[in-house]
Amino acid sequence: MEPILAGWDKQYSDKGLVVLSIDKTASFEKAREHAEAKPYAVLWDEGGTNAKAYGVTGFPAAFLLDASG
């Protein structure tokens, strides 16, 4: 999934697409390591609040959202 997301980020970011990875690891340091390895944005989801909001029960998971979320 990672190569596809990186490709979308490269190909469509100038058209307004934002690729965002959600990392719900227990530590900020682990999330930072994850973020440094990605060519797109990574959100540290401490406690899994955002993952729960979208019904994510396992990773990886992918969603396409419009501007209103």
Helices and strands as residue ranges (DSSP letters): H 2-12, G 13-15, E 20-23, H 28-36, E 41-44, G 46-48, H 49-53
